[in-house]
């Protein structure tokens, strides 16, 4: 999953995507600066403010582009 996230973060032009977790939570990444892969963790900036969440790679169950969900 980390390779997929890196792919989405580096594609040009950037396309928003979402990360699904084992808990059922879904985190949208609307801009490439809103997420980063650090070792085996993904850091995602939350849209509500100046907070971020750290997601362990073990709990990421899916990654998909927003356009794929809308279709």
ZAMI-206391 format. One record per atom (N, C-alpha, C): residue number from 1; atom name; x, y, z. Coordinates in nm, 4 decimals. Example, Ala and Ser with C-alpha at 12.3 -4.5 7.8 and 13.67 -1.06 7.14 Angstrom:
resi:1, name:N, px:1.3190, py:-0.5690, pz:0.7800
resi:1, name:CA, px:1.2300, py:-0.4500, pz:0.7800
resi:1, name:C, px:1.3200, py:-0.3300, pz:0.7800
resi:2, name:N, px:1.2850, py:-0.2250, pz:0.7080
resi:2, name:CA, px:1.3670, py:-0.1060, pz:0.7140
resi:2, name:C, px:1.2900, py:0.0030, pz:0.7870
//
This chain:
resi:1, name:N, px:0.0815, py:-0.1202, pz:0.0000
resi:1, name:CA, px:0.0000, py:0.0000, pz:0.0000
resi:1, name:C, px:0.0859, py:0.1267, pz:0.0000
resi:2, name:N, px:0.2013, py:0.1216, pz:0.0659
resi:2, name:CA, px:0.2856, py:0.2405, pz:0.0713
resi:2, name:C, px:0.3324, py:0.2813, pz:-0.0679
resi:3, name:N, px:0.3607, py:0.1834, pz:-0.1544
resi:3, name:CA, px:0.4016, py:0.2146, pz:-0.2917
resi:3, name:C, px:0.2875, py:0.2837, pz:-0.3662
resi:4, name:N, px:0.1644, py:0.2398, pz:-0.3452
resi:4, name:CA, px:0.0499, py:0.3040, pz:-0.4089
resi:4, name:C, px:0.0353, py:0.4480, pz:-0.3616
resi:5, name:N, px:0.0536, py:0.4701, pz:-0.2328
resi:5, name:CA, px:0.0420, py:0.6059, pz:-0.1789
resi:5, name:C, px:0.1515, py:0.6937, pz:-0.2385
resi:6, name:N, px:0.2730, py:0.6419, pz:-0.2463
resi:6, name:CA, px:0.3818, py:0.7189, pz:-0.3084
resi:6, name:C, px:0.3482, py:0.7524, pz:-0.4539
resi:7, name:N, px:0.2905, py:0.6546, pz:-0.5251
resi:7, name:CA, px:0.2512, py:0.6774, pz:-0.6637
resi:7, name:C, px:0.1528, py:0.7938, pz:-0.6723
resi:8, name:N, px:0.0476, py:0.7901, pz:-0.5915
resi:8, name:CA, px:-0.0524, py:0.8972, pz:-0.5934
resi:8, name:C, px:0.0085, py:1.0321, pz:-0.5549
resi:9, name:N, px:0.0985, py:1.0336, pz:-0.4589
resi:9, name:CA, px:0.1588, py:1.1597, pz:-0.4152
resi:9, name:C, px:0.2482, py:1.2225, pz:-0.5216
resi:10, name:N, px:0.3082, py:1.1399, pz:-0.6077
resi:10, name:CA, px:0.4041, py:1.1922, pz:-0.7048
resi:10, name:C, px:0.3512, py:1.2033, pz:-0.8472
resi:11, name:N, px:0.2268, py:1.1635, pz:-0.8710
resi:11, name:CA, px:0.1782, py:1.1724, pz:-1.0084
resi:11, name:C, px:0.1538, py:1.3175, pz:-1.0490
resi:12, name:N, px:0.1745, py:1.3431, pz:-1.1786
resi:12, name:CA, px:0.1574, py:1.4781, pz:-1.2327
resi:12, name:C, px:0.0602, py:1.4699, pz:-1.3489
resi:13, name:N, px:-0.0477, py:1.5459, pz:-1.3483
resi:13, name:CA, px:-0.0884, py:1.6337, pz:-1.2393
resi:13, name:C, px:-0.1425, py:1.5526, pz:-1.1213
resi:14, name:N, px:-0.1356, py:1.6105, pz:-1.0047
resi:14, name:CA, px:-0.1822, py:1.5430, pz:-0.8832
resi:14, name:C, px:-0.3321, py:1.5183, pz:-0.8912
resi:15, name:N, px:-0.3743, py:1.4000, pz:-0.8512
resi:15, name:CA, px:-0.5155, py:1.3647, pz:-0.8425
resi:15, name:C, px:-0.5464, py:1.3260, pz:-0.6978
resi:16, name:N, px:-0.6494, py:1.3858, pz:-0.6372
resi:16, name:CA, px:-0.6842, py:1.3501, pz:-0.4991
resi:16, name:C, px:-0.7102, py:1.2000, pz:-0.4856
resi:17, name:N, px:-0.6826, py:1.1478, pz:-0.3666
resi:17, name:CA, px:-0.7051, py:1.0058, pz:-0.3404
resi:17, name:C, px:-0.7470, py:0.9881, pz:-0.1963
resi:18, name:N, px:-0.7870, py:0.8664, pz:-0.1628
resi:18, name:CA, px:-0.8263, py:0.8385, pz:-0.0251
resi:18, name:C, px:-0.7587, py:0.7119, pz:0.0234
resi:19, name:N, px:-0.7397, py:0.7080, pz:0.1552
resi:19, name:CA, px:-0.6759, py:0.5949, pz:0.2218
resi:19, name:C, px:-0.7795, py:0.5324, pz:0.3153
resi:20, name:N, px:-0.8033, py:0.4024, pz:0.2999
resi:20, name:CA, px:-0.8978, py:0.3310, pz:0.3853
resi:20, name:C, px:-0.8214, py:0.2492, pz:0.4886
resi:21, name:N, px:-0.8689, py:0.2541, pz:0.6125
resi:21, name:CA, px:-0.8025, py:0.1846, pz:0.7235
resi:21, name:C, px:-0.8860, py:0.0667, pz:0.7719
resi:22, name:N, px:-0.8205, py:-0.0229, pz:0.8448
resi:22, name:CA, px:-0.8880, py:-0.1408, pz:0.8979
resi:22, name:C, px:-1.0002, py:-0.1048, pz:0.9945
resi:23, name:N, px:-0.9947, py:0.0124, pz:1.0532
resi:23, name:CA, px:-1.0990, py:0.0577, pz:1.1455
resi:23, name:C, px:-1.2250, py:0.1041, pz:1.0732
resi:24, name:N, px:-1.2147, py:0.1193, pz:0.9397
resi:24, name:CA, px:-1.3268, py:0.1706, pz:0.8616
resi:24, name:C, px:-1.3137, py:0.3189, pz:0.8318
resi:25, name:N, px:-1.2179, py:0.3844, pz:0.8948
resi:25, name:CA, px:-1.1950, py:0.5270, pz:0.8685
resi:25, name:C, px:-1.1404, py:0.5462, pz:0.7274
resi:26, name:N, px:-1.1791, py:0.6577, pz:0.6669
resi:26, name:CA, px:-1.1304, py:0.6938, pz:0.5341
resi:26, name:C, px:-1.0742, py:0.8350, pz:0.5428
resi:27, name:N, px:-0.9523, py:0.8521, pz:0.4920
resi:27, name:CA, px:-0.8866, py:0.9822, pz:0.4946
resi:27, name:C, px:-0.8602, py:1.0267, pz:0.3517
resi:28, name:N, px:-0.9124, py:1.1450, pz:0.3164
resi:28, name:CA, px:-0.8932, py:1.2006, pz:0.1829
resi:28, name:C, px:-0.7673, py:1.2854, pz:0.1804
resi:29, name:N, px:-0.6924, py:1.2725, pz:0.0725
resi:29, name:CA, px:-0.5731, py:1.3544, pz:0.0512
resi:29, name:C, px:-0.6036, py:1.4418, pz:-0.0703
resi:30, name:N, px:-0.6274, py:1.5696, pz:-0.0451
resi:30, name:CA, px:-0.6688, py:1.6622, pz:-0.1501
resi:30, name:C, px:-0.5517, py:1.7344, pz:-0.2160
resi:31, name:N, px:-0.4336, py:1.7291, pz:-0.1550
resi:31, name:CA, px:-0.3158, py:1.8003, pz:-0.2061
resi:31, name:C, px:-0.1921, py:1.7180, pz:-0.1702
resi:32, name:N, px:-0.0896, py:1.7160, pz:-0.2571
resi:32, name:CA, px:0.0270, py:1.6319, pz:-0.2280
resi:32, name:C, px:0.1034, py:1.6710, pz:-0.1016
resi:33, name:N, px:0.0874, py:1.7944, pz:-0.0559
resi:33, name:CA, px:0.1539, py:1.8358, pz:0.0679
resi:33, name:C, px:0.0762, py:1.7977, pz:0.1923
resi:34, name:N, px:-0.0387, py:1.7332, pz:0.1741
resi:34, name:CA, px:-0.1221, py:1.6929, pz:0.2880
resi:34, name:C, px:-0.0932, py:1.5521, pz:0.3366
resi:35, name:N, px:0.0066, py:1.4856, pz:0.2785
resi:35, name:CA, px:0.0410, py:1.3508, pz:0.3227
resi:35, name:C, px:0.1887, py:1.3253, pz:0.2964
resi:36, name:N, px:0.2460, py:1.2357, pz:0.3769
resi:36, name:CA, px:0.3859, py:1.1966, pz:0.3594
resi:36, name:C, px:0.4023, py:1.0527, pz:0.4074
resi:37, name:N, px:0.4904, py:0.9802, pz:0.3398
resi:37, name:CA, px:0.5243, py:0.8444, pz:0.3811
resi:37, name:C, px:0.6584, py:0.8512, pz:0.4524
resi:38, name:N, px:0.6599, py:0.8057, pz:0.5781
resi:38, name:CA, px:0.7815, py:0.8061, pz:0.6592
resi:38, name:C, px:0.8008, py:0.6652, pz:0.7134
resi:39, name:N, px:0.9011, py:0.5965, pz:0.6610
resi:39, name:CA, px:0.9265, py:0.4551, pz:0.6942
resi:39, name:C, px:0.8014, py:0.3728, pz:0.6685
resi:40, name:N, px:0.7397, py:0.3191, pz:0.7741
resi:40, name:CA, px:0.6214, py:0.2348, pz:0.7598
resi:40, name:C, px:0.4962, py:0.3045, pz:0.8116
resi:41, name:N, px:0.4979, py:0.4371, pz:0.8031
resi:41, name:CA, px:0.3886, py:0.5183, pz:0.8541
resi:41, name:C, px:0.3496, py:0.6224, pz:0.7498
resi:42, name:N, px:0.2204, py:0.6518, pz:0.7427
resi:42, name:CA, px:0.1725, py:0.7592, pz:0.6561
resi:42, name:C, px:0.1174, py:0.8679, pz:0.7469
resi:43, name:N, px:0.1624, py:0.9898, pz:0.7248
resi:43, name:CA, px:0.1134, py:1.1048, pz:0.8003
resi:43, name:C, px:0.0178, py:1.1805, pz:0.7087
resi:44, name:N, px:-0.1052, py:1.2025, pz:0.7558
resi:44, name:CA, px:-0.2063, py:1.2712, pz:0.6764
resi:44, name:C, px:-0.2539, py:1.3934, pz:0.7543
resi:45, name:N, px:-0.2457, py:1.5101, pz:0.6902
resi:45, name:CA, px:-0.2973, py:1.6330, pz:0.7507
resi:45, name:C, px:-0.4497, py:1.6284, pz:0.7449
resi:46, name:N, px:-0.5129, py:1.6588, pz:0.8562
resi:46, name:CA, px:-0.6585, py:1.6586, pz:0.8627
resi:46, name:C, px:-0.7121, py:1.7921, pz:0.8126
resi:47, name:N, px:-0.8218, py:1.7910, pz:0.7378
resi:47, name:CA, px:-0.8735, py:1.9144, pz:0.6789
resi:47, name:C, px:-0.9350, py:2.0107, pz:0.7805
resi:48, name:N, px:-0.9648, py:1.9635, pz:0.9010
resi:48, name:CA, px:-1.0325, py:2.0474, pz:1.0002
resi:48, name:C, px:-0.9423, py:2.1516, pz:1.0653
resi:49, name:N, px:-0.8132, py:2.1440, pz:1.0462
resi:49, name:CA, px:-0.7259, py:2.2407, pz:1.1130
resi:49, name:C, px:-0.5806, py:2.2062, pz:1.0982
resi:50, name:N, px:-0.5052, py:2.2339, pz:1.2031
resi:50, name:CA, px:-0.3611, py:2.2135, pz:1.2004
resi:50, name:C, px:-0.3204, py:2.0812, pz:1.2640
resi:51, name:N, px:-0.4023, py:1.9792, pz:1.2492
resi:51, name:CA, px:-0.3722, py:1.8500, pz:1.3088
resi:51, name:C, px:-0.3436, py:1.7468, pz:1.2001
resi:52, name:N, px:-0.2754, py:1.6410, pz:1.2390
resi:52, name:CA, px:-0.2442, py:1.5325, pz:1.1467
resi:52, name:C, px:-0.2625, py:1.4003, pz:1.2189
resi:53, name:N, px:-0.2773, py:1.2952, pz:1.1413
resi:53, name:CA, px:-0.2901, py:1.1616, pz:1.1974
resi:53, name:C, px:-0.1810, py:1.0746, pz:1.1377
resi:54, name:N, px:-0.1288, py:0.9846, pz:1.2199
resi:54, name:CA, px:-0.0262, py:0.8914, pz:1.1738
resi:54, name:C, px:-0.0914, py:0.7544, pz:1.1563
resi:55, name:N, px:-0.0782, py:0.6994, pz:1.0363
resi:55, name:CA, px:-0.1387, py:0.5699, pz:1.0045
resi:55, name:C, px:-0.0294, py:0.4659, pz:0.9852
resi:56, name:N, px:-0.0364, py:0.3597, pz:1.0619
resi:56, name:CA, px:0.0575, py:0.2499, pz:1.0446
resi:56, name:C, px:0.0240, py:0.1761, pz:0.9153
resi:57, name:N, px:0.1254, py:0.1366, pz:0.8418
resi:57, name:CA, px:0.1041, py:0.0626, pz:0.7170
resi:57, name:C, px:0.0252, py:-0.0661, pz:0.7416
resi:58, name:N, px:0.0366, py:-0.1227, pz:0.8599
resi:58, name:CA, px:-0.0355, py:-0.2461, pz:0.8927
resi:58, name:C, px:-0.1870, py:-0.2269, pz:0.8934
resi:59, name:N, px:-0.2330, py:-0.1033, pz:0.9128
resi:59, name:CA, px:-0.3766, py:-0.0766, pz:0.9230
resi:59, name:C, px:-0.4351, py:-0.0143, pz:0.7975
resi:60, name:N, px:-0.3538, py:0.0051, pz:0.6944
resi:60, name:CA, px:-0.4039, py:0.0595, pz:0.5683
resi:60, name:C, px:-0.4486, py:-0.0574, pz:0.4817
resi:61, name:N, px:-0.5788, py:-0.0580, pz:0.4487
resi:61, name:CA, px:-0.6336, py:-0.1707, pz:0.3727
resi:61, name:C, px:-0.6650, py:-0.1350, pz:0.2271
resi:62, name:N, px:-0.6615, py:-0.0075, pz:0.1941
resi:62, name:CA, px:-0.6910, py:0.0298, pz:0.0557
resi:62, name:C, px:-0.6544, py:0.1724, pz:0.0259
resi:63, name:N, px:-0.6227, py:0.1952, pz:-0.1019
resi:63, name:CA, px:-0.5909, py:0.3283, pz:-0.1522
resi:63, name:C, px:-0.6587, py:0.3386, pz:-0.2882
resi:64, name:N, px:-0.7315, py:0.4475, pz:-0.3105
resi:64, name:CA, px:-0.7971, py:0.4640, pz:-0.4403
resi:64, name:C, px:-0.8102, py:0.6114, pz:-0.4739
resi:65, name:N, px:-0.8134, py:0.6380, pz:-0.6040
resi:65, name:CA, px:-0.8333, py:0.7746, pz:-0.6503
resi:65, name:C, px:-0.9764, py:0.8181, pz:-0.6293
resi:66, name:N, px:-0.9963, py:0.9448, pz:-0.6054
resi:66, name:CA, px:-1.1314, py:0.9985, pz:-0.5825
resi:66, name:C, px:-1.2176, py:0.9787, pz:-0.7072
resi:67, name:N, px:-1.1577, py:0.9942, pz:-0.8282
resi:67, name:CA, px:-1.2352, py:0.9773, pz:-0.9513
resi:67, name:C, px:-1.2864, py:0.8348, pz:-0.9660
resi:68, name:N, px:-1.2160, py:0.7371, pz:-0.9090
resi:68, name:CA, px:-1.2608, py:0.5976, pz:-0.9153
resi:68, name:C, px:-1.3839, py:0.5766, pz:-0.8296
resi:69, name:N, px:-1.3935, py:0.6484, pz:-0.7205
resi:69, name:CA, px:-1.5085, py:0.6333, pz:-0.6299
resi:69, name:C, px:-1.6321, py:0.6996, pz:-0.6900
resi:70, name:N, px:-1.6130, py:0.8157, pz:-0.7532
resi:70, name:CA, px:-1.7239, py:0.8916, pz:-0.8103
resi:70, name:C, px:-1.7853, py:0.8190, pz:-0.9302
resi:71, name:N, px:-1.7057, py:0.7382, pz:-0.9983
resi:71, name:CA, px:-1.7553, py:0.6693, pz:-1.1202
resi:71, name:C, px:-1.8469, py:0.5545, pz:-1.0870
//
